[in-house]
């Protein structure tokens, strides 16, 4: 799993791009699923959780089309990657 946190200028615009051209690009790089969680303490912060192999994710980040998609998402800065403190089976 890949988890990122980002601030967005306009949530509706972010969701439209995330569910549209963002989803197409993620599928191209073999992302299996993606979820967006809204931060209850900040209406401009979103948590994105991706079911993605790390190598495929790195290929996604290296894709030359990503900067344009990031601009369209209305990100207020680069997403921050969140590392898991632990991982359990149950």
mmCIF file as gemmi writes it, N, C-alpha and C atoms, coordinates in Angstrom:
data_model
loop_
_atom_site.group_PDB
_atom_site.id
_atom_site.type_symbol
_atom_site.label_atom_id
_atom_site.label_alt_id
_atom_site.label_comp_id
_atom_site.label_asym_id
_atom_site.label_entity_id
_atom_site.label_seq_id
_atom_site.pdbx_PDB_ins_code
_atom_site.Cartn_x
_atom_site.Cartn_y
_atom_site.Cartn_z
_atom_site.occupancy
_atom_site.B_iso_or_equiv
_atom_site.pdbx_formal_charge
_atom_site.auth_seq_id
_atom_site.auth_asym_id
_atom_site.pdbx_PDB_model_num
ATOM 1 N N . UNK Axp A 1 ? 0.838 -1.176 0 1 0 ? 1 A 1
ATOM 2 C CA . UNK Axp A 1 ? 0 0 0 1 0 ? 1 A 1
ATOM 3 C C . UNK Axp A 1 ? 0.888 1.246 0 1 0 ? 1 A 1
ATOM 4 N N . UNK Axp A 2 ? 0.441 2.231 -0.717 1 0 ? 2 A 1
ATOM 5 C CA . UNK Axp A 2 ? 1.097 3.535 -0.764 1 0 ? 2 A 1
ATOM 6 C C . UNK Axp A 2 ? 0.097 4.532 -0.191 1 0 ? 2 A 1
ATOM 7 N N . UNK Axp A 3 ? 0.527 5.337 0.776 1 0 ? 3 A 1
ATOM 8 C CA . UNK Axp A 3 ? -0.342 6.342 1.384 1 0 ? 3 A 1
ATOM 9 C C . UNK Axp A 3 ? 0.313 7.709 1.225 1 0 ? 3 A 1
ATOM 10 N N . UNK Axp A 4 ? -0.473 8.682 0.752 1 0 ? 4 A 1
ATOM 11 C CA . UNK Axp A 4 ? 0.024 10.049 0.641 1 0 ? 4 A 1
ATOM 12 C C . UNK Axp A 4 ? -0.985 11.009 1.273 1 0 ? 4 A 1
ATOM 13 N N . UNK Axp A 5 ? -0.472 12.147 1.698 1 0 ? 5 A 1
ATOM 14 C CA . UNK Axp A 5 ? -1.303 13.223 2.239 1 0 ? 5 A 1
ATOM 15 C C . UNK Axp A 5 ? -0.977 14.472 1.432 1 0 ? 5 A 1
ATOM 16 N N . UNK Axp A 6 ? -2.022 15.199 1.042 1 0 ? 6 A 1
ATOM 17 C CA . UNK Axp A 6 ? -1.799 16.413 0.253 1 0 ? 6 A 1
ATOM 18 C C . UNK Axp A 6 ? -2.846 17.463 0.605 1 0 ? 6 A 1
ATOM 19 N N . UNK Axp A 7 ? -2.458 18.711 0.405 1 0 ? 7 A 1
ATOM 20 C CA . UNK Axp A 7 ? -3.413 19.818 0.516 1 0 ? 7 A 1
ATOM 21 C C . UNK Axp A 7 ? -3.853 20.176 -0.894 1 0 ? 7 A 1
ATOM 22 N N . UNK Axp A 8 ? -5.142 20.449 -1.043 1 0 ? 8 A 1
ATOM 23 C CA . UNK Axp A 8 ? -5.702 20.788 -2.343 1 0 ? 8 A 1
ATOM 24 C C . UNK Axp A 8 ? -6.436 22.121 -2.242 1 0 ? 8 A 1
ATOM 25 N N . UNK Axp A 9 ? -6.41 22.87 -3.332 1 0 ? 9 A 1
ATOM 26 C CA . UNK Axp A 9 ? -7.066 24.178 -3.321 1 0 ? 9 A 1
ATOM 27 C C . UNK Axp A 9 ? -8.58 24.065 -3.48 1 0 ? 9 A 1
ATOM 28 N N . UNK Axp A 10 ? -9.034 23.059 -4.23 1 0 ? 10 A 1
ATOM 29 C CA . UNK Axp A 10 ? -10.468 22.9 -4.518 1 0 ? 10 A 1
ATOM 30 C C . UNK Axp A 10 ? -10.78 21.41 -4.533 1 0 ? 10 A 1
ATOM 31 N N . UNK Axp A 11 ? -11.501 20.945 -3.529 1 0 ? 11 A 1
ATOM 32 C CA . UNK Axp A 11 ? -11.775 19.509 -3.385 1 0 ? 11 A 1
ATOM 33 C C . UNK Axp A 11 ? -12.553 18.954 -4.564 1 0 ? 11 A 1
ATOM 34 N N . UNK Axp A 12 ? -13.554 19.671 -5.051 1 0 ? 12 A 1
ATOM 35 C CA . UNK Axp A 12 ? -14.343 19.174 -6.185 1 0 ? 12 A 1
ATOM 36 C C . UNK Axp A 12 ? -13.469 18.985 -7.419 1 0 ? 12 A 1
ATOM 37 N N . UNK Axp A 13 ? -12.61 19.954 -7.697 1 0 ? 13 A 1
ATOM 38 C CA . UNK Axp A 13 ? -11.696 19.84 -8.846 1 0 ? 13 A 1
ATOM 39 C C . UNK Axp A 13 ? -10.746 18.666 -8.652 1 0 ? 13 A 1
ATOM 40 N N . UNK Axp A 14 ? -10.199 18.525 -7.445 1 0 ? 14 A 1
ATOM 41 C CA . UNK Axp A 14 ? -9.301 17.412 -7.147 1 0 ? 14 A 1
ATOM 42 C C . UNK Axp A 14 ? -9.986 16.081 -7.444 1 0 ? 14 A 1
ATOM 43 N N . UNK Axp A 15 ? -11.215 15.9 -6.937 1 0 ? 15 A 1
ATOM 44 C CA . UNK Axp A 15 ? -11.917 14.631 -7.112 1 0 ? 15 A 1
ATOM 45 C C . UNK Axp A 15 ? -12.215 14.366 -8.588 1 0 ? 15 A 1
ATOM 46 N N . UNK Axp A 16 ? -12.582 15.385 -9.332 1 0 ? 16 A 1
ATOM 47 C CA . UNK Axp A 16 ? -12.863 15.208 -10.756 1 0 ? 16 A 1
ATOM 48 C C . UNK Axp A 16 ? -11.621 14.703 -11.499 1 0 ? 16 A 1
ATOM 49 N N . UNK Axp A 17 ? -10.483 15.297 -11.229 1 0 ? 17 A 1
ATOM 50 C CA . UNK Axp A 17 ? -9.242 14.888 -11.895 1 0 ? 17 A 1
ATOM 51 C C . UNK Axp A 17 ? -8.783 13.525 -11.382 1 0 ? 17 A 1
ATOM 52 N N . UNK Axp A 18 ? -8.861 13.301 -10.062 1 0 ? 18 A 1
ATOM 53 C CA . UNK Axp A 18 ? -8.442 12.035 -9.46 1 0 ? 18 A 1
ATOM 54 C C . UNK Axp A 18 ? -9.23 10.867 -10.043 1 0 ? 18 A 1
ATOM 55 N N . UNK Axp A 19 ? -10.555 11.079 -10.225 1 0 ? 19 A 1
ATOM 56 C CA . UNK Axp A 19 ? -11.421 10.014 -10.731 1 0 ? 19 A 1
ATOM 57 C C . UNK Axp A 19 ? -11.391 9.911 -12.253 1 0 ? 19 A 1
ATOM 58 N N . UNK Axp A 20 ? -10.86 10.905 -12.929 1 0 ? 20 A 1
ATOM 59 C CA . UNK Axp A 20 ? -10.822 10.92 -14.398 1 0 ? 20 A 1
ATOM 60 C C . UNK Axp A 20 ? -9.437 10.59 -14.938 1 0 ? 20 A 1
ATOM 61 N N . UNK Axp A 21 ? -8.729 11.636 -15.359 1 0 ? 21 A 1
ATOM 62 C CA . UNK Axp A 21 ? -7.41 11.393 -15.977 1 0 ? 21 A 1
ATOM 63 C C . UNK Axp A 21 ? -6.41 10.794 -14.997 1 0 ? 21 A 1
ATOM 64 N N . UNK Axp A 22 ? -6.576 11.079 -13.7 1 0 ? 22 A 1
ATOM 65 C CA . UNK Axp A 22 ? -5.691 10.467 -12.71 1 0 ? 22 A 1
ATOM 66 C C . UNK Axp A 22 ? -5.874 8.958 -12.665 1 0 ? 22 A 1
ATOM 67 N N . UNK Axp A 23 ? -7.122 8.512 -12.698 1 0 ? 23 A 1
ATOM 68 C CA . UNK Axp A 23 ? -7.406 7.072 -12.672 1 0 ? 23 A 1
ATOM 69 C C . UNK Axp A 23 ? -6.867 6.383 -13.926 1 0 ? 23 A 1
ATOM 70 N N . UNK Axp A 24 ? -7.025 7.03 -15.069 1 0 ? 24 A 1
ATOM 71 C CA . UNK Axp A 24 ? -6.499 6.455 -16.317 1 0 ? 24 A 1
ATOM 72 C C . UNK Axp A 24 ? -4.987 6.255 -16.225 1 0 ? 24 A 1
ATOM 73 N N . UNK Axp A 25 ? -4.294 7.269 -15.721 1 0 ? 25 A 1
ATOM 74 C CA . UNK Axp A 25 ? -2.831 7.188 -15.616 1 0 ? 25 A 1
ATOM 75 C C . UNK Axp A 25 ? -2.433 6.139 -14.584 1 0 ? 25 A 1
ATOM 76 N N . UNK Axp A 26 ? -3.158 6.038 -13.463 1 0 ? 26 A 1
ATOM 77 C CA . UNK Axp A 26 ? -2.824 5.015 -12.466 1 0 ? 26 A 1
ATOM 78 C C . UNK Axp A 26 ? -3.009 3.618 -13.045 1 0 ? 26 A 1
ATOM 79 N N . UNK Axp A 27 ? -4.096 3.403 -13.801 1 0 ? 27 A 1
ATOM 80 C CA . UNK Axp A 27 ? -4.314 2.086 -14.425 1 0 ? 27 A 1
ATOM 81 C C . UNK Axp A 27 ? -3.173 1.741 -15.38 1 0 ? 27 A 1
ATOM 82 N N . UNK Axp A 28 ? -2.712 2.749 -16.102 1 0 ? 28 A 1
ATOM 83 C CA . UNK Axp A 28 ? -1.586 2.549 -17.029 1 0 ? 28 A 1
ATOM 84 C C . UNK Axp A 28 ? -0.368 1.984 -16.291 1 0 ? 28 A 1
ATOM 85 N N . UNK Axp A 29 ? -0.223 2.362 -15.034 1 0 ? 29 A 1
ATOM 86 C CA . UNK Axp A 29 ? 0.926 1.942 -14.228 1 0 ? 29 A 1
ATOM 87 C C . UNK Axp A 29 ? 0.541 0.87 -13.205 1 0 ? 29 A 1
ATOM 88 N N . UNK Axp A 30 ? -0.508 0.11 -13.533 1 0 ? 30 A 1
ATOM 89 C CA . UNK Axp A 30 ? -0.915 -1.081 -12.776 1 0 ? 30 A 1
ATOM 90 C C . UNK Axp A 30 ? -1.31 -0.837 -11.323 1 0 ? 30 A 1
ATOM 91 N N . UNK Axp A 31 ? -1.89 0.307 -11.034 1 0 ? 31 A 1
ATOM 92 C CA . UNK Axp A 31 ? -2.469 0.534 -9.709 1 0 ? 31 A 1
ATOM 93 C C . UNK Axp A 31 ? -3.737 -0.31 -9.617 1 0 ? 31 A 1
ATOM 94 N N . UNK Axp A 32 ? -3.886 -1.074 -8.548 1 0 ? 32 A 1
ATOM 95 C CA . UNK Axp A 32 ? -5.038 -1.961 -8.399 1 0 ? 32 A 1
ATOM 96 C C . UNK Axp A 32 ? -6.263 -1.257 -7.819 1 0 ? 32 A 1
ATOM 97 N N . UNK Axp A 33 ? -6.05 -0.278 -6.966 1 0 ? 33 A 1
ATOM 98 C CA . UNK Axp A 33 ? -7.18 0.485 -6.422 1 0 ? 33 A 1
ATOM 99 C C . UNK Axp A 33 ? -6.663 1.759 -5.763 1 0 ? 33 A 1
ATOM 100 N N . UNK Axp A 34 ? -7.582 2.703 -5.586 1 0 ? 34 A 1
ATOM 101 C CA . UNK Axp A 34 ? -7.233 3.974 -4.945 1 0 ? 34 A 1
ATOM 102 C C . UNK Axp A 34 ? -8.442 4.465 -4.156 1 0 ? 34 A 1
ATOM 103 N N . UNK Axp A 35 ? -8.17 5.011 -2.989 1 0 ? 35 A 1
ATOM 104 C CA . UNK Axp A 35 ? -9.216 5.6 -2.159 1 0 ? 35 A 1
ATOM 105 C C . UNK Axp A 35 ? -8.742 6.965 -1.677 1 0 ? 35 A 1
ATOM 106 N N . UNK Axp A 36 ? -9.685 7.875 -1.54 1 0 ? 36 A 1
ATOM 107 C CA . UNK Axp A 36 ? -9.385 9.194 -0.992 1 0 ? 36 A 1
ATOM 108 C C . UNK Axp A 36 ? -10.18 9.341 0.296 1 0 ? 36 A 1
ATOM 109 N N . UNK Axp A 37 ? -9.494 9.763 1.352 1 0 ? 37 A 1
ATOM 110 C CA . UNK Axp A 37 ? -10.132 10.053 2.625 1 0 ? 37 A 1
ATOM 111 C C . UNK Axp A 37 ? -10.008 11.543 2.888 1 0 ? 37 A 1
ATOM 112 N N . UNK Axp A 38 ? -11.087 12.135 3.375 1 0 ? 38 A 1
ATOM 113 C CA . UNK Axp A 38 ? -11.087 13.551 3.699 1 0 ? 38 A 1
ATOM 114 C C . UNK Axp A 38 ? -10.661 13.724 5.151 1 0 ? 38 A 1
ATOM 115 N N . UNK Axp A 39 ? -9.749 14.623 5.372 1 0 ? 39 A 1
ATOM 116 C CA . UNK Axp A 39 ? -9.262 14.886 6.721 1 0 ? 39 A 1
ATOM 117 C C . UNK Axp A 39 ? -10.363 15.605 7.513 1 0 ? 39 A 1
ATOM 118 N N . UNK Axp A 40 ? -10.776 15.072 8.662 1 0 ? 40 A 1
ATOM 119 C CA . UNK Axp A 40 ? -11.866 15.708 9.41 1 0 ? 40 A 1
ATOM 120 C C . UNK Axp A 40 ? -11.475 17.051 10.028 1 0 ? 40 A 1
ATOM 121 N N . UNK Axp A 41 ? -10.182 17.326 10.116 1 0 ? 41 A 1
ATOM 122 C CA . UNK Axp A 41 ? -9.725 18.559 10.741 1 0 ? 41 A 1
ATOM 123 C C . UNK Axp A 41 ? -9.313 19.637 9.75 1 0 ? 41 A 1
ATOM 124 N N . UNK Axp A 42 ? -9.284 19.299 8.455 1 0 ? 42 A 1
ATOM 125 C CA . UNK Axp A 42 ? -8.822 20.268 7.453 1 0 ? 42 A 1
ATOM 126 C C . UNK Axp A 42 ? -9.507 19.96 6.122 1 0 ? 42 A 1
ATOM 127 N N . UNK Axp A 43 ? -10.424 20.804 5.705 1 0 ? 43 A 1
ATOM 128 C CA . UNK Axp A 43 ? -11.207 20.547 4.492 1 0 ? 43 A 1
ATOM 129 C C . UNK Axp A 43 ? -10.375 20.597 3.209 1 0 ? 43 A 1
ATOM 130 N N . UNK Axp A 44 ? -9.136 21.035 3.311 1 0 ? 44 A 1
ATOM 131 C CA . UNK Axp A 44 ? -8.265 21.09 2.139 1 0 ? 44 A 1
ATOM 132 C C . UNK Axp A 44 ? -7.193 20 2.152 1 0 ? 44 A 1
ATOM 133 N N . UNK Axp A 45 ? -7.28 19.059 3.092 1 0 ? 45 A 1
ATOM 134 C CA . UNK Axp A 45 ? -6.283 17.989 3.157 1 0 ? 45 A 1
ATOM 135 C C . UNK Axp A 45 ? -6.949 16.656 2.854 1 0 ? 45 A 1
ATOM 136 N N . UNK Axp A 46 ? -6.318 15.896 1.949 1 0 ? 46 A 1
ATOM 137 C CA . UNK Axp A 46 ? -6.819 14.576 1.575 1 0 ? 46 A 1
ATOM 138 C C . UNK Axp A 46 ? -5.741 13.524 1.809 1 0 ? 46 A 1
ATOM 139 N N . UNK Axp A 47 ? -6.19 12.347 2.189 1 0 ? 47 A 1
ATOM 140 C CA . UNK Axp A 47 ? -5.332 11.184 2.35 1 0 ? 47 A 1
ATOM 141 C C . UNK Axp A 47 ? -5.678 10.232 1.215 1 0 ? 47 A 1
ATOM 142 N N . UNK Axp A 48 ? -4.695 9.833 0.435 1 0 ? 48 A 1
ATOM 143 C CA . UNK Axp A 48 ? -4.919 8.903 -0.671 1 0 ? 48 A 1
ATOM 144 C C . UNK Axp A 48 ? -4.213 7.593 -0.368 1 0 ? 48 A 1
ATOM 145 N N . UNK Axp A 49 ? -4.945 6.495 -0.531 1 0 ? 49 A 1
ATOM 146 C CA . UNK Axp A 49 ? -4.417 5.155 -0.251 1 0 ? 49 A 1
ATOM 147 C C . UNK Axp A 49 ? -4.496 4.351 -1.538 1 0 ? 49 A 1
ATOM 148 N N . UNK Axp A 50 ? -3.348 3.837 -1.967 1 0 ? 50 A 1
ATOM 149 C CA . UNK Axp A 50 ? -3.241 3.121 -3.233 1 0 ? 50 A 1
ATOM 150 C C . UNK Axp A 50 ? -2.782 1.691 -2.986 1 0 ? 50 A 1
ATOM 151 N N . UNK Axp A 51 ? -3.399 0.749 -3.669 1 0 ? 51 A 1
ATOM 152 C CA . UNK Axp A 51 ? -2.931 -0.632 -3.684 1 0 ? 51 A 1
ATOM 153 C C . UNK Axp A 51 ? -2.044 -0.745 -4.918 1 0 ? 51 A 1
ATOM 154 N N . UNK Axp A 52 ? -0.733 -0.674 -4.682 1 0 ? 52 A 1
ATOM 155 C CA . UNK Axp A 52 ? 0.216 -0.515 -5.779 1 0 ? 52 A 1
ATOM 156 C C . UNK Axp A 52 ? 1.533 -1.141 -5.389 1 0 ? 52 A 1
ATOM 157 N N . UNK Axp A 53 ? 2.141 -1.888 -6.282 1 0 ? 53 A 1
ATOM 158 C CA . UNK Axp A 53 ? 3.493 -2.383 -6.037 1 0 ? 53 A 1
ATOM 159 C C . UNK Axp A 53 ? 4.449 -1.19 -6.099 1 0 ? 53 A 1
ATOM 160 N N . UNK Axp A 54 ? 5.427 -1.135 -5.201 1 0 ? 54 A 1
ATOM 161 C CA . UNK Axp A 54 ? 6.341 0.009 -5.174 1 0 ? 54 A 1
ATOM 162 C C . UNK Axp A 54 ? 7.033 0.284 -6.518 1 0 ? 54 A 1
ATOM 163 N N . UNK Axp A 55 ? 7.428 -0.74 -7.236 1 0 ? 55 A 1
ATOM 164 C CA . UNK Axp A 55 ? 8.113 -0.528 -8.523 1 0 ? 55 A 1
ATOM 165 C C . UNK Axp A 55 ? 7.179 0.129 -9.539 1 0 ? 55 A 1
ATOM 166 N N . UNK Axp A 56 ? 5.922 -0.294 -9.571 1 0 ? 56 A 1
ATOM 167 C CA . UNK Axp A 56 ? 4.952 0.314 -10.483 1 0 ? 56 A 1
ATOM 168 C C . UNK Axp A 56 ? 4.666 1.756 -10.087 1 0 ? 56 A 1
ATOM 169 N N . UNK Axp A 57 ? 4.632 2.022 -8.781 1 0 ? 57 A 1
ATOM 170 C CA . UNK Axp A 57 ? 4.422 3.386 -8.3 1 0 ? 57 A 1
ATOM 171 C C . UNK Axp A 57 ? 5.583 4.287 -8.716 1 0 ? 57 A 1
ATOM 172 N N . UNK Axp A 58 ? 6.792 3.784 -8.618 1 0 ? 58 A 1
ATOM 173 C CA . UNK Axp A 58 ? 7.969 4.571 -9.037 1 0 ? 58 A 1
ATOM 174 C C . UNK Axp A 58 ? 7.88 4.885 -10.528 1 0 ? 58 A 1
ATOM 175 N N . UNK Axp A 59 ? 7.426 3.933 -11.325 1 0 ? 59 A 1
ATOM 176 C CA . UNK Axp A 59 ? 7.233 4.173 -12.754 1 0 ? 59 A 1
ATOM 177 C C . UNK Axp A 59 ? 6.185 5.247 -12.999 1 0 ? 59 A 1
ATOM 178 N N . UNK Axp A 60 ? 5.132 5.239 -12.197 1 0 ? 60 A 1
ATOM 179 C CA . UNK Axp A 60 ? 4.096 6.265 -12.28 1 0 ? 60 A 1
ATOM 180 C C . UNK Axp A 60 ? 4.691 7.643 -12 1 0 ? 60 A 1
ATOM 181 N N . UNK Axp A 61 ? 5.468 7.751 -10.932 1 0 ? 61 A 1
ATOM 182 C CA . UNK Axp A 61 ? 6.07 9.036 -10.574 1 0 ? 61 A 1
ATOM 183 C C . UNK Axp A 61 ? 7.02 9.546 -11.651 1 0 ? 61 A 1
ATOM 184 N N . UNK Axp A 62 ? 7.671 8.641 -12.36 1 0 ? 62 A 1
ATOM 185 C CA . UNK Axp A 62 ? 8.622 9.017 -13.404 1 0 ? 62 A 1
ATOM 186 C C . UNK Axp A 62 ? 7.944 9.35 -14.735 1 0 ? 62 A 1
ATOM 187 N N . UNK Axp A 63 ? 6.659 9.068 -14.846 1 0 ? 63 A 1
ATOM 188 C CA . UNK Axp A 63 ? 5.927 9.32 -16.089 1 0 ? 63 A 1
ATOM 189 C C . UNK Axp A 63 ? 5.923 10.82 -16.389 1 0 ? 63 A 1
ATOM 190 N N . UNK Axp A 64 ? 6.289 11.216 -17.604 1 0 ? 64 A 1
ATOM 191 C CA . UNK Axp A 64 ? 6.348 12.65 -17.926 1 0 ? 64 A 1
ATOM 192 C C . UNK Axp A 64 ? 4.997 13.359 -17.899 1 0 ? 64 A 1
ATOM 193 N N . UNK Axp A 65 ? 3.899 12.653 -17.88 1 0 ? 65 A 1
ATOM 194 C CA . UNK Axp A 65 ? 2.579 13.275 -17.823 1 0 ? 65 A 1
ATOM 195 C C . UNK Axp A 65 ? 2.125 13.639 -16.412 1 0 ? 65 A 1
ATOM 196 N N . UNK Axp A 66 ? 2.842 13.174 -15.406 1 0 ? 66 A 1
ATOM 197 C CA . UNK Axp A 66 ? 2.412 13.385 -14.023 1 0 ? 66 A 1
ATOM 198 C C . UNK Axp A 66 ? 2.423 14.855 -13.594 1 0 ? 66 A 1
ATOM 199 N N . UNK Axp A 67 ? 3.435 15.654 -13.922 1 0 ? 67 A 1
ATOM 200 C CA . UNK Axp A 67 ? 3.393 17.062 -13.498 1 0 ? 67 A 1
ATOM 201 C C . UNK Axp A 67 ? 2.142 17.805 -13.968 1 0 ? 67 A 1
ATOM 202 N N . UNK Axp A 68 ? 1.699 17.541 -15.186 1 0 ? 68 A 1
ATOM 203 C CA . UNK Axp A 68 ? 0.492 18.2 -15.697 1 0 ? 68 A 1
ATOM 204 C C . UNK Axp A 68 ? -0.742 17.757 -14.91 1 0 ? 68 A 1
ATOM 205 N N . UNK Axp A 69 ? -0.819 16.467 -14.592 1 0 ? 69 A 1
ATOM 206 C CA . UNK Axp A 69 ? -1.946 15.964 -13.809 1 0 ? 69 A 1
ATOM 207 C C . UNK Axp A 69 ? -1.906 16.566 -12.405 1 0 ? 69 A 1
ATOM 208 N N . UNK Axp A 70 ? -0.723 16.665 -11.812 1 0 ? 70 A 1
ATOM 209 C CA . UNK Axp A 70 ? -0.595 17.26 -10.477 1 0 ? 70 A 1
ATOM 210 C C . UNK Axp A 70 ? -1.084 18.707 -10.482 1 0 ? 70 A 1
ATOM 211 N N . UNK Axp A 71 ? -0.756 19.452 -11.525 1 0 ? 71 A 1
ATOM 212 C CA . UNK Axp A 71 ? -1.25 20.838 -11.627 1 0 ? 71 A 1
ATOM 213 C C . UNK Axp A 71 ? -2.769 20.844 -11.733 1 0 ? 71 A 1
ATOM 214 N N . UNK Axp A 72 ? -3.324 19.944 -12.527 1 0 ? 72 A 1
ATOM 215 C CA . UNK Axp A 72 ? -4.781 19.879 -12.701 1 0 ? 72 A 1
ATOM 216 C C . UNK Axp A 72 ? -5.483 19.505 -11.39 1 0 ? 72 A 1
ATOM 217 N N . UNK Axp A 73 ? -4.823 18.691 -10.555 1 0 ? 73 A 1
ATOM 218 C CA . UNK Axp A 73 ? -5.395 18.297 -9.267 1 0 ? 73 A 1
ATOM 219 C C . UNK Axp A 73 ? -5.53 19.481 -8.311 1 0 ? 73 A 1
ATOM 220 N N . UNK Axp A 74 ? -4.757 20.539 -8.555 1 0 ? 74 A 1
ATOM 221 C CA . UNK Axp A 74 ? -4.79 21.699 -7.664 1 0 ? 74 A 1
ATOM 222 C C . UNK Axp A 74 ? -4.059 21.458 -6.358 1 0 ? 74 A 1
ATOM 223 N N . UNK Axp A 75 ? -2.994 20.667 -6.419 1 0 ? 75 A 1
ATOM 224 C CA . UNK Axp A 75 ? -2.199 20.411 -5.219 1 0 ? 75 A 1
ATOM 225 C C . UNK Axp A 75 ? -1.508 21.693 -4.769 1 0 ? 75 A 1
ATOM 226 N N . UNK Axp A 76 ? -1.461 21.924 -3.471 1 0 ? 76 A 1
ATOM 227 C CA . UNK Axp A 76 ? -0.803 23.105 -2.926 1 0 ? 76 A 1
ATOM 228 C C . UNK Axp A 76 ? 0.658 22.828 -2.587 1 0 ? 76 A 1
ATOM 229 N N . UNK Axp A 77 ? 1.143 21.672 -2.926 1 0 ? 77 A 1
ATOM 230 C CA . UNK Axp A 77 ? 2.519 21.26 -2.681 1 0 ? 77 A 1
ATOM 231 C C . UNK Axp A 77 ? 2.626 19.786 -3.027 1 0 ? 77 A 1
ATOM 232 N N . UNK Axp A 78 ? 3.823 19.289 -2.995 1 0 ? 78 A 1
ATOM 233 C CA . UNK Axp A 78 ? 4.023 17.87 -3.293 1 0 ? 78 A 1
ATOM 234 C C . UNK Axp A 78 ? 3.359 17.012 -2.22 1 0 ? 78 A 1
ATOM 235 N N . UNK Axp A 79 ? 2.699 15.915 -2.616 1 0 ? 79 A 1
ATOM 236 C CA . UNK Axp A 79 ? 2.127 15.012 -1.612 1 0 ? 79 A 1
ATOM 237 C C . UNK Axp A 79 ? 3.223 14.454 -0.707 1 0 ? 79 A 1
ATOM 238 N N . UNK Axp A 80 ? 2.881 14.251 0.544 1 0 ? 80 A 1
ATOM 239 C CA . UNK Axp A 80 ? 3.807 13.673 1.516 1 0 ? 80 A 1
ATOM 240 C C . UNK Axp A 80 ? 3.497 12.187 1.619 1 0 ? 80 A 1
ATOM 241 N N . UNK Axp A 81 ? 4.533 11.372 1.53 1 0 ? 81 A 1
ATOM 242 C CA . UNK Axp A 81 ? 4.358 9.924 1.665 1 0 ? 81 A 1
ATOM 243 C C . UNK Axp A 81 ? 4.341 9.561 3.153 1 0 ? 81 A 1
ATOM 244 N N . UNK Axp A 82 ? 3.392 8.735 3.522 1 0 ? 82 A 1
ATOM 245 C CA . UNK Axp A 82 ? 3.237 8.315 4.907 1 0 ? 82 A 1
ATOM 246 C C . UNK Axp A 82 ? 3.752 6.884 5.027 1 0 ? 82 A 1
ATOM 247 N N . UNK Axp A 83 ? 4.663 6.666 5.945 1 0 ? 83 A 1
ATOM 248 C CA . UNK Axp A 83 ? 5.198 5.326 6.186 1 0 ? 83 A 1
ATOM 249 C C . UNK Axp A 83 ? 4.399 4.649 7.285 1 0 ? 83 A 1
ATOM 250 N N . UNK Axp A 84 ? 4.118 3.373 7.107 1 0 ? 84 A 1
ATOM 251 C CA . UNK Axp A 84 ? 3.387 2.602 8.106 1 0 ? 84 A 1
ATOM 252 C C . UNK Axp A 84 ? 4.257 2.412 9.343 1 0 ? 84 A 1
ATOM 253 N N . UNK Axp A 85 ? 3.677 2.569 10.513 1 0 ? 85 A 1
ATOM 254 C CA . UNK Axp A 85 ? 4.388 2.327 11.754 1 0 ? 85 A 1
ATOM 255 C C . UNK Axp A 85 ? 4.524 0.829 12.004 1 0 ? 85 A 1
ATOM 256 N N . UNK Axp A 86 ? 3.529 0.064 11.527 1 0 ? 86 A 1
ATOM 257 C CA . UNK Axp A 86 ? 3.549 -1.383 11.653 1 0 ? 86 A 1
ATOM 258 C C . UNK Axp A 86 ? 2.571 -1.967 10.647 1 0 ? 86 A 1
ATOM 259 N N . UNK Axp A 87 ? 2.706 -3.238 10.374 1 0 ? 87 A 1
ATOM 260 C CA . UNK Axp A 87 ? 1.765 -3.917 9.493 1 0 ? 87 A 1
ATOM 261 C C . UNK Axp A 87 ? 1.44 -5.272 10.102 1 0 ? 87 A 1
ATOM 262 N N . UNK Axp A 88 ? 0.147 -5.54 10.274 1 0 ? 88 A 1
ATOM 263 C CA . UNK Axp A 88 ? -0.309 -6.78 10.893 1 0 ? 88 A 1
ATOM 264 C C . UNK Axp A 88 ? -1.262 -7.49 9.956 1 0 ? 88 A 1
ATOM 265 N N . UNK Axp A 89 ? -1.349 -8.795 10.09 1 0 ? 89 A 1
ATOM 266 C CA . UNK Axp A 89 ? -2.277 -9.577 9.26 1 0 ? 89 A 1
ATOM 267 C C . UNK Axp A 89 ? -3.717 -9.427 9.722 1 0 ? 89 A 1
ATOM 268 N N . UNK Axp A 90 ? -3.925 -9.18 10.973 1 0 ? 90 A 1
ATOM 269 C CA . UNK Axp A 90 ? -5.288 -9.039 11.504 1 0 ? 90 A 1
ATOM 270 C C . UNK Axp A 90 ? -5.327 -8.059 12.643 1 0 ? 90 A 1
